[in-house]
Amino acid sequence: MKITIANAKGGVAKTTTAIYLAAAATMRGLDARVLDADPQSSASLWADLADDNHDPLPFDVAPANLSTLGRLRPEAGEWCFVDAPPSGRVLEKAIEVADFVIVPTSDSPIDLQQAWATLQAVDGKVPAAALLVRAEIGTTAFKDTMTALESNDTPRFEAVVHKRQEIKKSLGWNPTKLYEYGDVLTELIKEVNQ
């Protein structure tokens, strides 16, 4: 299964989402790996820091590019999470080869606008849905974002990842507490198996 994590805007938790979903998959006994297609190499940095902290990730993180994405053939039952760049041909290829595209967005209007732009770029080529992350439940921004998603019939995950310091500070550590990312994986498995 090839899952691309994409958004035209940086800083919307693409890498965090890829790492946490791969961790959730391995906790469920699934084979998982993360392909780091973003030039910033944040997923690779996360894995390197986790090794340095003697808390290695339980899955591989490998660099990816236009060629490797085009040749991506997961083993039977393997879940590949592609941490995509915000733009360019590699993003297009990451979407093209995906079985499903997750578009993370916070409850910020600018993040949501870029999430919609990314969903439009996917344009029904593959199934895709927005994932609300770093959400501050109970705020006006959260309520406005939920209203905007619903009024625009935006496909989205029911699970909402709350804003948490623990997630924010998890770079360089193996995530052992999944928070709402476990629910996201449950929804994703159900969606791709339909």
PyMOL commands that set and color helices and strands:
alter all, ss='L'
color gray80, all
select helices_A, chain A and resi 14-27+42-52+66-70+89-96+109-122+140-151+165-168+181-192
alter helices_A, ss='H'
color red, helices_A
select strands_A, chain A and resi 2-5+31-36+60-63+78-83+100-105+128-132
alter strands_A, ss='S'
color yellow, strands_A
deselect
rebuild
show_as cartoon
